[in-house]
Amino acid sequence: MNEQMTEEINYRKGYDKGWSDAQEYLAKKFEKILSKNANKSYDKGYQDGANQKDNKPCVCGFWGDKKRQKKKKNIL
């Protein structure tokens, strides 16, 4: 009887450990998928914004002619 109870307890511990490890693995995998999709969306939005019509980057780091002209006026 004692042996049977010990076996049941050990089985339960192993089962719980396997269950928690599987949940942790799936959570990490799901987080990677979400992160990958978020990065793709960000990059796509960044590229779409940077490739807008009449949007020319300048050396100072600002986008577009209007911001560059304002920056030049402030410097002069």
DRENMAR-959645 format. One record per atom (N, C-alpha, C): residue in one letter; atom name; x, y, z. Coordinates in nm, 3 decimals, always signed. Atoms other than C-alpha are relative to their C-alpha. Layout:
% DRENMAR-959645
+------+-------+---------+---------+---------+
! gupa ! vexba !      c1 !      c2 !      c3 !
+------+-------+---------+---------+---------+
!    a !    CA !       X !       Y !       Z !
...
+------+-------+---------+---------+---------+
This chain:
% DRENMAR-959645
+------+-------+---------+---------+---------+
! gupa ! vexba !      c1 !      c2 !      c3 !
+------+-------+---------+---------+---------+
!    m !     N !  +0.082 !  -0.119 !  +0.000 !
!    m !    CA !  +0.000 !  +0.000 !  +0.000 !
!    m !     C !  +0.088 !  +0.127 !  +0.000 !
!    n !     N !  -0.088 !  -0.115 !  -0.009 !
!    n !    CA !  +0.279 !  +0.242 !  +0.094 !
!    n !     C !  +0.075 !  +0.021 !  -0.132 !
!    e !     N !  -0.068 !  -0.006 !  +0.128 !
!    e !    CA !  +0.464 !  +0.159 !  -0.227 !
!    e !     C !  -0.089 !  +0.059 !  -0.108 !
!    q !     N !  +0.096 !  -0.048 !  +0.100 !
!    q !    CA !  +0.154 !  +0.229 !  -0.433 !
!    q !     C !  -0.022 !  +0.151 !  +0.016 !
!    m !     N !  +0.019 !  -0.143 !  -0.025 !
!    m !    CA !  +0.106 !  +0.571 !  -0.268 !
!    m !     C !  +0.124 !  +0.079 !  -0.045 !
!    t !     N !  -0.123 !  -0.065 !  +0.041 !
!    t !    CA !  +0.473 !  +0.661 !  -0.326 !
!    t !     C !  +0.008 !  +0.008 !  -0.152 !
!    e !     N !  -0.001 !  +0.003 !  +0.146 !
!    e !    CA !  +0.445 !  +0.557 !  -0.688 !
!    e !     C !  -0.097 !  +0.103 !  -0.058 !
!    e !     N !  +0.100 !  -0.097 !  +0.045 !
!    e !    CA !  +0.130 !  +0.768 !  -0.732 !
!    e !     C !  +0.050 !  +0.143 !  +0.019 !
!    i !     N !  -0.053 !  -0.135 !  -0.028 !
!    i !    CA !  +0.299 !  +1.072 !  -0.572 !
!    i !     C !  +0.110 !  +0.035 !  -0.102 !
!    n !     N !  -0.107 !  -0.025 !  +0.096 !
!    n !    CA !  +0.606 !  +1.039 !  -0.794 !
!    n !     C !  -0.053 !  +0.019 !  -0.141 !
!    y !     N !  +0.064 !  -0.015 !  +0.130 !
!    y !    CA !  +0.389 !  +0.993 !  -1.102 !
!    y !     C !  -0.059 !  +0.140 !  -0.013 !
!    r !     N !  +0.066 !  -0.130 !  +0.002 !
!    r !    CA !  +0.193 !  +1.307 !  -1.012 !
!    r !     C !  +0.102 !  +0.113 !  -0.012 !
!    k !     N !  -0.106 !  -0.101 !  +0.008 !
!    k !    CA !  +0.512 !  +1.511 !  -0.957 !
!    k !     C !  +0.058 !  +0.007 !  -0.142 !
!    g !     N !  -0.053 !  +0.003 !  +0.136 !
!    g !    CA !  +0.650 !  +1.398 !  -1.294 !
!    g !     C !  -0.098 !  +0.057 !  -0.100 !
!    y !     N !  +0.104 !  -0.050 !  +0.090 !
!    y !    CA !  +0.321 !  +1.471 !  -1.467 !
!    y !     C !  -0.009 !  +0.152 !  +0.010 !
!    d !     N !  +0.009 !  -0.145 !  -0.020 !
!    d !    CA !  +0.300 !  +1.820 !  -1.314 !
!    d !     C !  +0.121 !  +0.072 !  -0.058 !
!    k !     N !  -0.122 !  -0.061 !  +0.053 !
!    k !    CA !  +0.662 !  +1.893 !  -1.406 !
!    k !     C !  -0.004 !  +0.002 !  -0.154 !
!    g !     N !  +0.012 !  +0.005 !  +0.145 !
!    g !    CA !  +0.603 !  +1.780 !  -1.765 !
!    g !     C !  -0.101 !  +0.101 !  -0.052 !
!    w !     N !  +0.104 !  -0.095 !  +0.039 !
!    w !    CA !  +0.287 !  +1.989 !  -1.785 !
!    w !     C !  +0.052 !  +0.144 !  +0.007 !
!    s !     N !  -0.050 !  -0.138 !  -0.014 !
!    s !    CA !  +0.456 !  +2.305 !  -1.656 !
!    s !     C !  +0.111 !  +0.029 !  -0.102 !
!    d !     N !  -0.104 !  -0.020 !  +0.102 !
!    d !    CA !  +0.756 !  +2.255 !  -1.889 !
!    d !     C !  -0.062 !  +0.022 !  -0.138 !
!    a !     N !  +0.066 !  -0.016 !  +0.130 !
!    a !    CA !  +0.523 !  +2.218 !  -2.187 !
!    a !     C !  -0.065 !  +0.137 !  -0.010 !
!    q !     N !  +0.063 !  -0.133 !  +0.002 !
!    q !    CA !  +0.332 !  +2.533 !  -2.090 !
!    q !     C !  +0.105 !  +0.109 !  -0.019 !
!    e !     N !  -0.106 !  -0.099 !  +0.012 !
!    e !    CA !  +0.656 !  +2.727 !  -2.051 !
!    e !     C !  +0.056 !  +0.004 !  -0.142 !
!    y !     N !  -0.051 !  +0.009 !  +0.137 !
!    y !    CA !  +0.784 !  +2.606 !  -2.389 !
!    y !     C !  -0.096 !  +0.067 !  -0.098 !
!    l !     N !  +0.098 !  -0.058 !  +0.091 !
!    l !    CA !  +0.461 !  +2.701 !  -2.563 !
!    l !     C !  -0.012 !  +0.151 !  +0.019 !
!    a !     N !  +0.006 !  -0.143 !  -0.026 !
!    a !    CA !  +0.453 !  +3.042 !  -2.394 !
!    a !     C !  +0.117 !  +0.072 !  -0.066 !
!    k !     N !  -0.118 !  -0.062 !  +0.063 !
!    k !    CA !  +0.808 !  +3.118 !  -2.512 !
!    k !     C !  -0.013 !  +0.001 !  -0.151 !
!    k !     N !  +0.016 !  +0.009 !  +0.145 !
!    k !    CA !  +0.729 !  +3.000 !  -2.864 !
!    k !     C !  -0.103 !  +0.102 !  -0.049 !
!    f !     N !  +0.105 !  -0.096 !  +0.035 !
!    f !    CA !  +0.411 !  +3.212 !  -2.875 !
!    f !     C !  +0.053 !  +0.142 !  +0.010 !
!    e !     N !  -0.058 !  -0.134 !  -0.017 !
!    e !    CA !  +0.603 !  +3.515 !  -2.746 !
!    e !     C !  +0.092 !  +0.034 !  -0.117 !
!    k !     N !  -0.088 !  -0.022 !  +0.115 !
!    k !    CA !  +0.861 !  +3.473 !  -3.024 !
!    k !     C !  -0.081 !  +0.032 !  -0.124 !
!    i !     N !  +0.086 !  -0.023 !  +0.117 !
!    i !    CA !  +0.583 !  +3.457 !  -3.284 !
!    i !     C !  -0.057 !  +0.142 !  +0.006 !
!    l !     N !  +0.056 !  -0.135 !  -0.014 !
!    l !    CA !  +0.421 !  +3.775 !  -3.147 !
!    l !     C !  +0.107 !  +0.106 !  -0.023 !
!    s !     N !  -0.110 !  -0.095 !  +0.016 !
!    s !    CA !  +0.755 !  +3.954 !  -3.131 !
!    s !     C !  +0.041 !  +0.011 !  -0.146 !
!    k !     N !  -0.038 !  +0.000 !  +0.141 !
!    k !    CA !  +0.841 !  +3.852 !  -3.486 !
!    k !     C !  -0.101 !  +0.078 !  -0.083 !
!    n !     N !  +0.104 !  -0.071 !  +0.074 !
!    n !    CA !  +0.506 !  +3.979 !  -3.616 !
!    n !     C !  +0.003 !  +0.149 !  +0.030 !
!    a !     N !  -0.008 !  -0.142 !  -0.037 !
!    a !    CA !  +0.542 !  +4.306 !  -3.423 !
!    a !     C !  +0.116 !  +0.067 !  -0.071 !
!    n !     N !  -0.116 !  -0.058 !  +0.067 !
!    n !    CA !  +0.888 !  +4.363 !  -3.566 !
!    n !     C !  -0.024 !  +0.016 !  -0.149 !
!    k !     N !  +0.030 !  -0.010 !  +0.143 !
!    k !    CA !  +0.769 !  +4.290 !  -3.919 !
!    k !     C !  -0.094 !  +0.118 !  -0.026 !
!    s !     N !  +0.095 !  -0.110 !  +0.017 !
!    s !    CA !  +0.479 !  +4.534 !  -3.877 !
!    s !     C !  +0.070 !  +0.133 !  +0.017 !
!    y !     N !  -0.073 !  -0.124 !  -0.022 !
!    y !    CA !  +0.708 !  +4.803 !  -3.737 !
!    y !     C !  +0.088 !  +0.032 !  -0.120 !
!    d !     N !  -0.088 !  -0.021 !  +0.114 !
!    d !    CA !  +0.961 !  +4.757 !  -4.017 !
!    d !     C !  -0.077 !  +0.040 !  -0.125 !
!    k !     N !  +0.083 !  -0.033 !  +0.117 !
!    k !    CA !  +0.687 !  +4.766 !  -4.281 !
!    k !     C !  -0.050 !  +0.144 !  +0.010 !
!    g !     N !  +0.045 !  -0.137 !  -0.018 !
!    g !    CA !  +0.544 !  +5.087 !  -4.135 !
!    g !     C !  +0.111 !  +0.101 !  -0.017 !
!    y !     N !  -0.116 !  -0.089 !  +0.015 !
!    y !    CA !  +0.888 !  +5.243 !  -4.114 !
!    y !     C !  +0.038 !  +0.016 !  -0.146 !
!    q !     N !  -0.035 !  -0.006 !  +0.141 !
!    q !    CA !  +0.965 !  +5.154 !  -4.474 !
!    q !     C !  -0.105 !  +0.077 !  -0.080 !
!    d !     N !  +0.105 !  -0.072 !  +0.071 !
!    d !    CA !  +0.627 !  +5.279 !  -4.596 !
!    d !     C !  +0.011 !  +0.151 !  +0.026 !
!    g !     N !  -0.015 !  -0.142 !  -0.033 !
!    g !    CA !  +0.683 !  +5.608 !  -4.413 !
!    g !     C !  +0.122 !  +0.061 !  -0.067 !
!    a !     N !  -0.124 !  -0.049 !  +0.060 !
!    a !    CA !  +1.036 !  +5.643 !  -4.544 !
!    a !     C !  -0.010 !  +0.007 !  -0.151 !
!    n !     N !  +0.012 !  +0.005 !  +0.146 !
!    n !    CA !  +0.933 !  +5.561 !  -4.901 !
!    n !     C !  -0.118 !  +0.081 !  -0.052 !
!    q !     N !  +0.112 !  -0.084 !  +0.044 !
!    q !    CA !  +0.649 !  +5.813 !  -4.915 !
!    q !     C !  +0.043 !  +0.086 !  -0.118 !
!    k !     N !  -0.029 !  -0.084 !  +0.117 !
!    k !    CA !  +0.626 !  +6.020 !  -5.232 !
!    k !     C !  +0.056 !  +0.135 !  +0.048 !
!    d !     N !  -0.065 !  -0.127 !  -0.031 !
!    d !    CA !  +0.849 !  +6.332 !  -5.218 !
!    d !     C !  +0.062 !  +0.003 !  +0.139 !
!    n !     N !  -0.061 !  +0.006 !  -0.132 !
!    n !    CA !  +1.011 !  +6.218 !  -4.898 !
!    n !     C !  +0.147 !  -0.034 !  -0.017 !
!    k !     N !  -0.143 !  +0.019 !  +0.024 !
!    k !    CA !  +1.384 !  +6.266 !  -4.928 !
!    k !     C !  +0.075 !  +0.010 !  +0.133 !
!    p !     N !  -0.075 !  -0.007 !  -0.126 !
!    p !    CA !  +1.607 !  +6.180 !  -4.633 !
!    p !     C !  +0.119 !  +0.095 !  -0.013 !
!    c !     N !  -0.117 !  -0.087 !  +0.001 !
!    c !    CA !  +1.879 !  +6.420 !  -4.536 !
!    c !     C !  +0.102 !  -0.052 !  +0.102 !
!    v !     N !  -0.109 !  +0.046 !  -0.085 !
!    v !    CA !  +2.207 !  +6.377 !  -4.352 !
!    v !     C !  -0.029 !  +0.025 !  +0.148 !
!    c !     N !  +0.024 !  -0.037 !  -0.140 !
!    c !    CA !  +2.078 !  +6.542 !  -4.033 !
!    c !     C !  -0.091 !  -0.097 !  +0.073 !
!    g !     N !  +0.084 !  +0.100 !  -0.065 !
!    g !    CA !  +1.838 !  +6.255 !  -3.965 !
!    g !     C !  -0.148 !  +0.028 !  -0.010 !
!    f !     N !  +0.141 !  -0.032 !  +0.018 !
!    f !    CA !  +1.512 !  +6.433 !  -4.042 !
!    f !     C !  -0.043 !  -0.042 !  -0.139 !
!    w !     N !  +0.053 !  +0.043 !  +0.129 !
!    w !    CA !  +1.286 !  +6.326 !  -4.325 !
!    w !     C !  -0.073 !  +0.115 !  -0.067 !
!    g !     N !  +0.075 !  -0.098 !  +0.077 !
!    g !    CA !  +1.157 !  +6.556 !  -4.595 !
!    g !     C !  +0.071 !  +0.133 !  -0.011 !
!    d !     N !  -0.064 !  -0.128 !  +0.026 !
!    d !    CA !  +1.258 !  +6.891 !  -4.738 !
!    d !     C !  -0.040 !  +0.108 !  +0.100 !
!    k !     N !  +0.047 !  -0.107 !  -0.088 !
!    k !    CA !  +1.045 !  +7.108 !  -4.507 !
!    k !     C !  +0.076 !  +0.001 !  +0.132 !
!    k !     N !  -0.071 !  +0.007 !  -0.127 !
!    k !    CA !  +1.211 !  +6.987 !  -4.189 !
!    k !     C !  +0.146 !  +0.039 !  -0.018 !
!    r !     N !  -0.139 !  -0.032 !  +0.026 !
!    r !    CA !  +1.554 !  +7.021 !  -4.345 !
!    r !     C !  +0.016 !  +0.151 !  -0.014 !
!    q !     N !  -0.008 !  -0.145 !  +0.021 !
!    q !    CA !  +1.484 !  +7.382 !  -4.450 !
!    q !     C !  -0.016 !  +0.073 !  +0.133 !
!    k !     N !  +0.017 !  -0.063 !  -0.131 !
!    k !    CA !  +1.360 !  +7.472 !  -4.101 !
!    k !     C !  +0.126 !  -0.013 !  +0.082 !
!    k !     N !  -0.122 !  +0.025 !  -0.075 !
!    k !    CA !  +1.669 !  +7.319 !  -3.950 !
!    k !     C !  +0.111 !  +0.093 !  -0.049 !
!    k !     N !  -0.101 !  -0.087 !  +0.056 !
!    k !    CA !  +1.893 !  +7.516 !  -4.187 !
!    k !     C !  -0.023 !  +0.145 !  +0.041 !
!    k !     N !  +0.030 !  -0.138 !  -0.039 !
!    k !    CA !  +1.713 !  +7.843 !  -4.103 !
!    k !     C !  +0.038 !  +0.025 !  +0.145 !
!    n !     N !  -0.034 !  -0.014 !  -0.140 !
!    n !    CA !  +1.764 !  +7.782 !  -3.732 !
!    n !     C !  +0.151 !  +0.008 !  +0.020 !
!    i !     N !  -0.144 !  +0.000 !  -0.011 !
!    i !    CA !  +2.135 !  +7.723 !  -3.785 !
!    i !     C !  +0.058 !  +0.134 !  -0.046 !
!    l !     N !  -0.050 !  -0.127 !  +0.055 !
!    l !    CA !  +2.185 !  +8.040 !  -3.993 !
!    l !     C !  -0.041 !  +0.109 !  +0.088 !
+------+-------+---------+---------+---------+
